[in-house]
Amino acid sequence: MLRPVNMERAVRYGELMRPTAPEVTAFSQSSPSALLITGTVGAGKTSVAEVVGDRLNEAEISNAVIDLDWLRRTWPSPQGDPFNVAMTLRNLRSVAGNYLDSGTERLVLAGVVENAAQRERFREALNVPMVVCRLLVDLPVIHARLASRRENAETALRWHLNRAGELDAILDAARVEDFCVNAGAASLPEVAAEVIRLVGWRNTPLSEVLSK
């Protein structure tokens, strides 16, 4: 069973828990369209995106899951762009375009969107309606997840622990998401089901899959 977002965050986000927002309604009625799942380091973006893709497969809805981290995986980063956003967008245009040209109806992306301008750049690169879901996870849970993943890489763990708090604060301030989902204690299938429900996909054949 999904647990509620902690009360401090519920107060801060308030109206962001709004599955009937115009953007979400338009998205649920549009095909093709894109869902971008964001959150801080260790929030489970890629894992949830993969399960959402699995549910789309089960409902026989054509889809593609894109991990934005792989589209930016290059070194060195250009000056002024430490996370290779420009390269991510350049690759995304090509990859998403190929999927859409082949008839893909739903694009499910996992990655970080730090501000409104960046969100718009991603939407333009996709050239289809897009909504953003943020996964909320309390930092102690994030830290425990990261420690279990990187127990033998002290330098990398230290960087990710610092970045998790930094990025969480950036996302709190930016509020680029259309809705939030608590991803701290629930299972991956439960979180994915909540994402699908809030984005409005339960009116599609997915409702039969989710009710099983």
N, C-alpha and C positions, 0 to 999 in steps of 0.2 A: 504493500500500500504506500502511496506517495505521502511523504511528510511535508507539511507546509514550510515555505521559506521562513527563516527565523524572523521574529517580529520586527527587529530593527530594520532589516532589509525590506520587509513588507511595507513599513511606513515610508521608507525612502522611495520605493518604486511605485506604490499606489496604483495610479492609472495605467502603468505599463502592463499590468496583468489584464489585458483587454483583448480577448480573442476576436471581438467584433470590430476591431479597428479597421478603417477603410482600406488600408494597405493589405491587411490579412484577408478581408472579404474579397477584394479584387484578385488577390493571389489564388485563393481557393477556387475561383471560377475561371482561372486562366490556364491555358495549356498551349505551348510550353511555359514553364515558370521555374523559378529557382528559390530554394530555401538555403540561407547561409546560417550555419550554427556557429556561434562564437562563444567566447568565454576566456578566462585566464588560463595560464599554463596549468595542465593537469585537471582541467574541468571535465574532460571526457568528450571533447568535440568530435574527434575522429571516430571514437567507438560508438557514440550515439548516431552519428551520420551513417555509419555502416549498418546499424540495426534498422534505421529508417529505410535505407535502401533495401534491406532484406524484406521488410514488410511490403514495400512497393513490388518487389519481385513476386511475393506470394499472392499479391492482388493482381498480378499480370499487368502492371502499369510500367511502361518503359521508363527507365531512369538511368542516371549515372551519378556515382558518388565521387567527388573530387576533393582530395586533401590538398589544401593550398600550400601546406608546408613543402610538399614535393615540387611544387611549381616555382618555389623561390630558392631551392637548394643549390646554391652556387657560391663560389668564393673566388676572389674577395668581393665584398659588397661595395657598391659605389659610394663615394663620399656624400654624406647627407641622406643616405637611404640604407641604414644598417640592417633592415629586415627585408631588403630586396623587393619592396612593394612594386616598383616599376616593372621588374622582371616577372613578378607574379602576374600582374595584369596583362603583360604581353603574352605570356604563355596561356593564361586563362582565355583570352580571346580566341586563340587557336583551338585549344582543347574543347572548350564549350561549344564553339562553332562547329567542330567536327561531330560532336554528339548530337547537336540540334539538327544539323544537316542530315543525319542518319535517321531522324524521326523520334529522338528522345523527348519525352513529355515533361519529365521532372529532373531538375538538376539539384542535387543535395551537396552543399559545400561545407567543409569544415575549415575554419581558420579565424584569424583575428581581424577585427575591424575596429580601429581605435578612435575614429571621429566621423562626423557626418560627411565631410568632403571625401574621405576614403570610401565610405559606404557608397556614395554616388559614383565614384570611379569604378567600383566593382559592378554596380548595376549597369553602367554604360558598357563595360567590357562584355557582360553577358548579353545585353540587348534584349532581355525578356523581363517581365515583372519579377521582383525579388522582395522577399521579406527576411528579416533577421531575428533569430531566436538566440537569446543569451542563456547559457547554462550557469546557474548560481550554485556555488559550492563554498562553504566556509573555509577560511584559510588553514585552520588546523587539519582539516580533512585533506586539503590540497597538499600540505606539507607531508603528511603521512603517505599519500600516494606517491609523491615524488621520491621520497626516501626509499620506498620499496622498489621503485623502478631503477634507481641510480645508486644503489648501496656501495658499488665498487668504483664510483667515479666522483670523488670528493669535490673536485673543482667544478665539474658540470652540475653537480647537485647544488652547490652553493649558489651558482649563477641562477639556476631555475627557481630556487627558493626565494631569492631576492626579486627575480622578475615576476614571480607569481603575485606578490603583494603590490608591486609597482603597477603591473598591468590591471589588477583588480581595481585599483584606485582610478586609473585612467578610464576604465570602462564605467565605473560608477559615475564619474563626472560627465562622460560623453553621452551616455544614454542613447546609443544609436539603435538599440533593439526595438522591435515591435512588441515583443512579449518575452517574458522570462520563465524558465522552468527550473525548479529545484532539482539538482542532480547530485546531491550530497549523500543521501542514504538509500534511495530507491535503486532497484536493479536496472540494468541497461534496457531490458524490454519495457519496463514501466516508464522510464524516462522517455524513450522513443515514442511510446503510445501517447504520452502527454503532449509531446511536441506535435505529433500528427493531429491530435484532437484540437489543440489551440490554433494550429495553422489552418484548420477548416477542412482537412482532408477526410474527415469521417463521413462526409456526404458522398464520397466516392465508393467504389467497391472495397476500399480498405476497411470500411466499417464491419464487413463480414469477417475479415481476417482478424481484426482487433478483438472481436467478440468471442473468438474461439478460446 
